[in-house]
């Protein structure tokens, strides 16, 4: 359930960063983060039974590595480090994203 919240939070922070136009590199980074967050959402939606077949046919068959907890943890850590910046909301969201990634990497060893 926290994966849904973190992916939604990353999308929200990225859209808010897009509204404050700070240059082309920031816009490219925000668009990239939105795409990464949507892929994370798709990996989380895979847990819902009636959406599983639809999600698999759309994107998970190309990004199947996101079904592994350890790799998804590395993915969230990567996304969190890309979020870190000078804005307090980005720092908080990046920290939460990195923390979730560490938890998912730990869950891998117990599941």
N, C-alpha and C positions, 0 to 999 in steps of 0.2 A: 504494500500500500504506500510505503514511503517513496518508492520509485515513481509512482504517479505524481506525487506532490513535488518531488524534486524536478522531474521533467517539465511539469507545468510551470514551476517557479523559474526555471532556466528560460523557457519561452517568454514568460512575462518580463523578466529582467532584460532579455534581448530586445523585445519590442520596445520597452521603455528607453533603452539605450539608442534604438533607431530613431526615436522621436527627437532626441537631442543630437542633432547631426554634428559629429565631431571630426568628420573627414571620411574619405573613401575607405581607408584601411579599417576603421571602426565599423562601417556599414558592412563590409565583407565579412568581418569577424562575427557580427551579430547575425547575419544571414546563415553563416556556417553553423553557429550555435543553435539556431532555430531548427535547422535540418538535423543536427545531432540529437537535439531534445525530442524531436518527433520520432526518430529511430528508437530512442530510449523508451518512448511511450508505446511504440509498437511492440517492443520486447516485453513490456509490462502487460500489455493487453493480451498477450499470448496465454496468460494464466486464466483468462476468462473463457470458459469452455465453448460457448456459442460463437465467440469471435475467433477462435483458434484457427479454423479452416480458412476463413477469409483473410486473416492476417498472414497466414503462411503463403497463400497464393499471391499476395501483394508484394511483400518485401522480405519476410523472414527467410525465405529460401535463398535470398542473396546475402543476407546478413545473419546467417545461422549462428555465427560465433557469439551473438548476443544472448543466446539461450543458456550459456554457461555462466555460473555465478562469478567465477574468478575473472573471466574476461569482461563481464559486464562491470565488475568492480573497477578494473583498470580503465574501462571506457568512461565511467563516471568520474574517476580521478582526473583523467585527461580533460574531460569537459569542465570540471571544476577549476583546474589550473588555467584554462583558457578564459574563465570568467573573472579571475582575480584582477583587480585594477585599483583605481584610486577612489572610486565611488563606494560608499559604505554598503549600499545594497548589493553591489557586485561582490564585495568581500564576504558578506554574510552568505549569499547564495553559493558562492564558490566554496566556502568552508563547509556548508551543509552537503554540497555535492561530493566533496572530497571525503567527508566523514561517511557518507553512504557508500562510497566506493570501498573504503577500508572495511566497513561492516560486511559488504558483499564478498570481499576477498576472504574474510574470516569465516563466513557462512559456508563457503566452498569446502572448507576442510572438515566441516561437521555434518554436511548433508551428503 
